[in-house]
């Protein structure tokens, strides 16, 4: 459960981030360039009171193994 830093209430989780005008989203990668290893697609949590957003990844184990 994620809490909003401003309102201190439970955020709605599991939303995706999409680039406007494209059906693709964004991904977190280890390194730069075309052939960088993709770690995970970020998720978005939204505060239902103020609209604040928070980006997060679900599997932090992939980061710790890098």
N, C-alpha and C positions, 0 to 999 in steps of 0.2 A: 504494500500500500504506500503510495506516494502522497505527501502532504504539500499543499501550496505554501511557499515561503511567506507570502503576503497575508493570506487569510487563515492559514493553519487548519484548513479543512481537506478532506479526502478528495484527490483528483481523479477524474475519469481517465482510465488507462487503456492502452492498446490501439491507439490511432496511428495511422501511417502519415508520413510526410511525402508529398508528391510535388514534382516540379510542374508549375503551371504550363500547359501547352504540350505536355508529354505524358505518356502512360507510365513512365519509369519513375523511380524514387531516388533516394540517395543511399549510399552504403559507407560504412566505416572501413578503412583499409589500413594495413600495416605498411607504411612507406608511401612513396609517391610514384607516379608514372602509370602507364597503361597496365603493366603486369604485376602491380602490387597485390599482395595477398588480401583478399576481402575477408573481413572479420565478421561483420554482421550488419544487418539493416537496422537502423535505429527506430525505436517506437516513440510515440508522443503521448504525454499525459496532459490533460487540460483541466484547469480549475473551473468548476461550474459557476463560481461566484464572480470572479474578476477576469477570467479569460487568460490568465497566465499559462504559458506552456512550458513543459519540461521535456527535454530529449533524454532518452535512456536506452540502454541495451539490456536484454534479458540474461544473456549468457556471459557473465563477466569472467568465467573460467577461461574463455578463449584469450582474454587479455593477459591473465596471470601466467599462461603457458608460453607467451611470446618471449 
